[in-house]
Structures are given as structure tokens and as C-alpha cells.
Amino acid sequence: MKPEKRKTFVAREDLLQKINEIAKRNGLSMYESVNEVFDLAIQASEKGISLRASLQEHGLLRSARERGFVLELENLQYEMAELAYRGNQEKALDAWHSTGVWFASQYAVGNEDESLEAFKKDIKTFTWNVPEFEFTYDQNDIAIRVINPRFSESYAMLFASFLEGALKALGCKIVHREVSNGSVRLYALRK
């Protein structure tokens, strides 16, 4: 058996210390941990995967799961929403509105601007299938514009109801809404 060749490299001391701590937690040697990191970086690169982007996506999925989201097929989501809307429009709109209130209530603590910014960031992230999602605000006004050609008019109505509930939970009052096939526009005042 051919002896394993080793090569010395230079790395920041703080990074090596953290790798050493990770190695100890996992019952590995520093050598095994460093080689595992290199091996994973090489595998990711060969598959065209950015480790940083992969970690961000993992964080997104974890955050979505913690906030009550589930993964499902997009066309199934639209079809089920359509069936619910056609079956009992008032009840479907109320369910989406209530869910918006519940979802945004997780953000309605502390500083108002920080809460609004955290909600804005997450809702834009969690609706990754929406090609255009604009959420702007200033001291008094909030404007949301959602464009998705895959939204039927009824799905757009449901999604608007969700957003209205969320804005209500964040202390805002809807002053204008435009909802049509593939489009939602909401304008609200901050209280």
C-alpha cells in the first residue's frame, strides 16, 4: 500500500481553532476534519454548487420550516386554493387572512421598522416562486406589488387577503387594493 502524502498549508489561526473544536465534537482528528472540508468543497465545486449559496438555501429552508411553511408542488397549491375559493369564497379568504395575521404576528414585536424589515425580507424570500415582489415603505406608507403570471385571479385574491392580514398584524391599515389575474397591489398606512 502506497503511503499517504501530506502537504502543509497555512490558514488563519481562528479558523483552525474552530475546525479543531468541530473535530473534537465529532470525535475526529484535525487531519480528518480538514480533509473532510476539502473533500466537500471539491465535490461541491465539481457539481457547480457554491457552498455559501448552499448554506444560505439551507438557512432559508430551516427558517421557512420554523415559521410554519411546508414544501409542496406549486401547481397543486394553486389547484387546491382554486377549489377552496370556488367552494366557499368567504371562508377561503378568511383562512388566508387569518394565516397572514398569525404569520406576521411573529414579527410584530419590538421596533416597528425592524419588524417591518424582517417581515419584508422573509416574505420576499419565502415567496421565491414570485418573479416580481416589491415591498416599499417609508414613515407613513407601505406599497406591495406582486406580479406572477401563474396566479389566477382567485389565487391573487387569496394571496392579497394573506398580505392584508399580515399588514393588519403589523399595525397597518389598507387604503387601496388592486387585484387581478397575476397581479396584487396593496397600499397601506402605518398607524
C-alpha contacts under 8 A as a table, 3 or more apart, distances in Angstrom:
res1	aa1	res2	aa2	distance
11	A	15	L	7.09
11	A	16	L	6.77
12	R	15	L	5.43
12	R	16	L	6.40
13	E	16	L	5.12
13	E	17	Q	6.13
14	D	17	Q	5.09
14	D	18	K	6.33
15	L	18	K	5.14
15	L	19	I	6.19
16	L	19	I	5.02
16	L	20	N	6.04
17	Q	20	N	5.01
17	Q	21	E	6.27
18	K	21	E	5.01
18	K	22	I	6.20
19	I	22	I	5.04
19	I	23	A	6.03
19	I	30	M	7.05
19	I	33	S	6.92
19	I	34	V	7.21
20	N	23	A	4.98
20	N	24	K	6.25
20	N	29	S	7.76
20	N	30	M	5.53
20	N	33	S	7.79
21	E	24	K	5.20
21	E	25	R	6.28
22	I	25	R	5.12
22	I	26	N	6.24
22	I	33	S	7.81
23	A	26	N	5.18
23	A	27	G	5.99
23	A	28	L	4.74
23	A	29	S	5.78
23	A	30	M	5.81
23	A	32	E	7.80
23	A	33	S	5.64
24	K	27	G	5.00
24	K	28	L	5.87
24	K	29	S	7.01
25	R	28	L	7.73
28	L	32	E	6.02
28	L	33	S	6.39
29	S	32	E	5.16
29	S	33	S	6.28
30	M	33	S	5.14
30	M	34	V	6.07
31	Y	34	V	5.38
31	Y	35	N	6.17
32	E	35	N	5.22
32	E	36	E	6.08
33	S	36	E	5.01
33	S	37	V	6.25
34	V	37	V	5.13
34	V	38	F	6.28
35	N	38	F	5.01
35	N	39	D	5.95
36	E	39	D	4.97
36	E	40	L	6.08
37	V	40	L	5.24
37	V	41	A	6.13
38	F	41	A	5.10
38	F	42	I	6.15
39	D	42	I	5.17
39	D	43	Q	6.18
40	L	43	Q	5.06
40	L	44	A	6.05
41	A	44	A	5.19
41	A	45	S	6.12
41	A	51	L	7.10
42	I	45	S	5.10
42	I	46	E	6.13
43	Q	46	E	5.17
43	Q	47	K	6.35
44	A	47	K	5.17
44	A	48	G	6.18
44	A	49	I	4.85
44	A	50	S	6.61
44	A	51	L	6.73
45	S	48	G	4.95
45	S	49	I	5.59
45	S	50	S	6.82
46	E	49	I	7.55
49	I	53	A	7.63
49	I	54	S	7.03
50	S	53	A	5.17
50	S	54	S	6.00
51	L	54	S	4.93
51	L	55	L	6.14
52	R	55	L	5.19
52	R	56	Q	6.29
53	A	56	Q	5.00
53	A	57	E	6.14
54	S	57	E	5.09
54	S	58	H	6.17
55	L	58	H	4.98
55	L	59	G	6.17
56	Q	59	G	5.01
56	Q	60	L	6.17
57	E	60	L	4.93
57	E	61	L	6.21
58	H	61	L	5.20
58	H	62	R	6.12
59	G	62	R	5.09
59	G	63	S	5.99
60	L	63	S	5.16
60	L	64	A	6.06
60	L	125	T	7.58
60	L	126	F	7.72
61	L	64	A	5.07
61	L	65	R	6.10
62	R	65	R	5.14
62	R	66	E	6.15
63	S	66	E	5.08
63	S	67	R	6.23
64	A	67	R	5.14
64	A	68	G	6.45
64	A	69	F	5.24
64	A	70	V	7.61
64	A	126	F	6.71
65	R	68	G	5.27
65	R	69	F	5.06
65	R	70	V	6.35
66	E	69	F	7.41
67	R	103	F	7.40
72	E	76	L	7.25
72	E	77	Q	6.93
73	L	76	L	5.29
73	L	77	Q	6.36
74	E	77	Q	5.10
74	E	78	Y	6.38
75	N	78	Y	5.14
75	N	79	E	6.12
76	L	79	E	5.05
76	L	80	M	6.01
77	Q	80	M	5.33
77	Q	81	A	6.07
78	Y	81	A	5.16
78	Y	82	E	6.07
78	Y	151	F	7.61
78	Y	155	Y	6.71
79	E	82	E	5.01
79	E	83	L	6.23
80	M	83	L	5.08
80	M	84	A	6.18
81	A	84	A	5.12
81	A	85	Y	6.02
81	A	92	A	8.00
81	A	154	S	7.95
81	A	155	Y	6.41
81	A	158	L	7.85
82	E	85	Y	5.09
82	E	86	R	6.09
82	E	154	S	6.38
82	E	155	Y	6.48
83	L	86	R	5.21
83	L	87	G	5.91
84	A	87	G	5.00
84	A	88	N	6.07
84	A	89	Q	7.03
84	A	92	A	5.93
85	Y	88	N	5.51
85	Y	89	Q	4.43
85	Y	90	E	7.82
85	Y	91	K	8.00
85	Y	92	A	5.48
85	Y	93	L	7.45
85	Y	154	S	6.63
85	Y	158	L	7.92
86	R	89	Q	5.90
88	N	91	K	5.49
88	N	92	A	6.09
89	Q	92	A	5.17
89	Q	93	L	6.09
90	E	93	L	5.27
90	E	94	D	6.12
91	K	94	D	5.04
91	K	95	A	6.11
92	A	95	A	5.12
92	A	96	W	6.35
92	A	158	L	7.29
93	L	96	W	5.26
93	L	97	H	6.07
93	L	157	M	7.60
93	L	158	L	5.57
93	L	161	S	6.04
93	L	162	F	7.99
94	D	97	H	4.98
94	D	98	S	5.97
94	D	161	S	7.59
95	A	98	S	5.17
95	A	99	T	6.12
96	W	99	T	5.06
96	W	100	G	6.20
96	W	158	L	6.07
96	W	159	F	7.12
96	W	161	S	5.87
96	W	162	F	4.75
96	W	165	G	7.80
97	H	100	G	5.06
97	H	101	V	6.35
97	H	158	L	7.89
97	H	161	S	4.81
97	H	162	F	4.40
97	H	163	L	7.29
97	H	164	E	6.60
97	H	165	G	4.54
97	H	166	A	7.51
98	S	101	V	5.04
98	S	102	W	6.16
98	S	162	F	7.24
98	S	165	G	6.17
99	T	102	W	4.97
99	T	103	F	5.92
99	T	162	F	6.41
99	T	165	G	7.26
99	T	166	A	7.94
100	G	103	F	5.09
100	G	104	A	6.04
100	G	161	S	7.56
100	G	162	F	4.34
100	G	163	L	5.91
100	G	164	E	7.09
100	G	165	G	4.50
100	G	166	A	4.27
100	G	167	L	7.92
100	G	169	A	7.88
101	V	104	A	5.42
101	V	105	S	5.99
101	V	162	F	7.54
101	V	165	G	4.49
101	V	166	A	4.58
101	V	167	L	7.57
101	V	168	K	6.73
101	V	169	A	5.08
102	W	105	S	5.23
102	W	106	Q	7.20
102	W	166	A	7.44
102	W	169	A	7.69
103	F	106	Q	5.95
103	F	107	Y	7.91
103	F	166	A	6.69
104	A	107	Y	5.34
104	A	108	A	6.50
104	A	119	F	6.84
104	A	165	G	7.95
104	A	166	A	4.81
104	A	167	L	7.39
104	A	169	A	5.88
104	A	170	L	6.52
105	S	108	A	4.96
105	S	109	V	7.78
105	S	166	A	7.48
105	S	169	A	5.62
105	S	170	L	6.97
106	Q	109	V	7.33
107	Y	115	S	5.07
107	Y	116	L	7.28
107	Y	118	A	6.93
107	Y	119	F	6.16
107	Y	170	L	7.49
108	A	112	E	7.31
108	A	115	S	5.77
108	A	116	L	7.88
108	A	169	A	6.82
108	A	170	L	5.45
109	V	112	E	7.45
109	V	115	S	6.57
110	G	114	E	7.54
110	G	115	S	6.87
111	N	114	E	5.31
111	N	115	S	6.11
112	E	115	S	5.10
112	E	116	L	6.11
112	E	170	L	7.98
113	D	116	L	5.11
113	D	117	E	6.03
114	E	117	E	5.07
114	E	118	A	6.06
115	S	118	A	5.19
115	S	119	F	6.13
115	S	170	L	7.84
116	L	119	F	5.12
116	L	120	K	6.00
116	L	170	L	7.20
117	E	120	K	5.00
117	E	121	K	6.10
118	A	121	K	5.20
118	A	122	D	6.22
119	F	122	D	5.27
119	F	123	I	5.94
120	K	123	I	5.40
120	K	124	K	6.09
120	K	135	F	6.63
121	K	124	K	5.45
121	K	125	T	6.18
122	D	125	T	4.93
122	D	126	F	5.86
123	I	126	F	5.11
123	I	127	T	6.10
124	K	127	T	5.42
124	K	128	W	6.85
124	K	133	F	6.49
125	T	128	W	5.58
127	T	130	V	5.69
128	W	131	P	7.44
130	V	133	F	6.45
130	V	146	V	7.37
130	V	147	I	6.90
130	V	148	N	5.51
131	P	147	I	6.70
131	P	148	N	6.06
132	E	145	R	7.61
132	E	146	V	5.67
132	E	147	I	5.07
132	E	148	N	6.72
133	F	144	I	7.36
133	F	145	R	5.81
133	F	146	V	4.61
133	F	147	I	6.56
134	E	143	A	7.75
134	E	144	I	5.56
134	E	145	R	5.02
134	E	146	V	6.42
135	F	142	I	7.34
135	F	143	A	5.83
135	F	144	I	4.55
135	F	145	R	6.59
136	T	142	I	5.76
136	T	143	A	5.30
136	T	144	I	6.53
137	Y	140	N	7.42
137	Y	141	D	5.47
137	Y	142	I	4.24
137	Y	143	A	6.24
138	D	141	D	5.55
138	D	142	I	6.73
139	Q	190	R	7.44
140	N	189	L	5.61
140	N	190	R	5.13
140	N	191	K	7.66
141	D	187	Y	7.19
141	D	188	A	5.80
141	D	189	L	4.75
141	D	190	R	5.99
142	I	186	L	7.96
142	I	187	Y	5.67
142	I	188	A	5.04
142	I	189	L	6.19
142	I	190	R	7.17
143	A	185	R	7.34
143	A	186	L	5.73
143	A	187	Y	4.62
143	A	188	A	6.52
144	I	184	V	7.67
144	I	185	R	5.60
144	I	186	L	5.13
144	I	187	Y	6.55
145	R	183	S	7.49
145	R	184	V	5.77
145	R	185	R	4.57
145	R	186	L	6.65
146	V	182	G	7.99
146	V	183	S	5.62
146	V	184	V	5.01
146	V	185	R	6.43
147	I	182	G	5.70
147	I	183	S	4.69
147	I	184	V	6.65
148	N	151	F	5.62
148	N	182	G	4.84
148	N	183	S	6.34
149	P	152	S	7.84
149	P	181	N	7.49
149	P	182	G	4.55
149	P	183	S	7.65
150	R	182	G	6.20
151	F	154	S	7.82
151	F	155	Y	5.59
151	F	156	A	5.68
151	F	181	N	6.17
151	F	182	G	4.47
151	F	183	S	7.38
152	S	155	Y	5.13
152	S	156	A	6.10
152	S	180	S	7.94
152	S	181	N	5.00
152	S	182	G	5.95
153	E	156	A	5.03
153	E	157	M	6.20
153	E	179	V	7.35
153	E	180	S	5.19
153	E	181	N	3.93
153	E	182	G	6.53
154	S	157	M	4.97
154	S	158	L	6.30
154	S	181	N	7.66
155	Y	158	L	5.01
155	Y	159	F	6.09
156	A	159	F	5.09
156	A	160	A	5.98
156	A	179	V	6.37
156	A	180	S	6.58
156	A	181	N	6.54
156	A	182	G	6.39
156	A	183	S	6.41
156	A	184	V	6.22
157	M	160	A	5.10
157	M	161	S	6.21
157	M	179	V	6.23
157	M	180	S	7.58
157	M	184	V	7.79
158	L	161	S	5.03
158	L	162	F	6.35
159	F	162	F	5.00
159	F	163	L	6.29
159	F	184	V	7.96
160	A	163	L	5.06
160	A	164	E	6.04
160	A	179	V	7.29
160	A	184	V	6.24
160	A	185	R	7.99
160	A	186	L	7.69
161	S	164	E	5.01
161	S	165	G	6.18
162	F	165	G	5.21
162	F	166	A	6.26
163	L	166	A	4.96
163	L	167	L	6.11
164	E	167	L	5.13
164	E	168	K	6.09
164	E	174	I	6.92
164	E	186	L	7.93
165	G	168	K	5.04
165	G	169	A	6.28
166	A	169	A	5.14
166	A	170	L	6.32
167	L	170	L	4.92
167	L	171	G	6.43
167	L	172	C	5.24
167	L	173	K	7.20
167	L	174	I	7.75
167	L	188	A	7.82
168	K	171	G	5.17
168	K	172	C	4.99
168	K	173	K	6.18
168	K	174	I	7.82
169	A	172	C	7.30
171	G	190	R	6.41
171	G	191	K	5.96
172	C	188	A	6.05
172	C	189	L	5.48
172	C	190	R	4.54
172	C	191	K	5.67
173	K	188	A	5.19
173	K	189	L	5.21
173	K	190	R	6.55
173	K	191	K	7.13
174	I	177	R	7.42
174	I	186	L	7.05
174	I	187	Y	5.90
174	I	188	A	4.16
174	I	189	L	6.50
175	V	186	L	7.86
175	V	187	Y	5.74
175	V	188	A	5.19
175	V	189	L	6.85
176	H	186	L	5.90
176	H	187	Y	5.09
176	H	188	A	6.92
177	R	184	V	7.53
177	R	185	R	5.59
177	R	186	L	4.56
177	R	187	Y	6.33
178	E	183	S	7.80
178	E	184	V	5.91
178	E	185	R	4.99
178	E	186	L	6.54
179	V	183	S	5.78
179	V	184	V	4.64
179	V	185	R	6.33
180	S	183	S	5.24
180	S	184	V	6.60
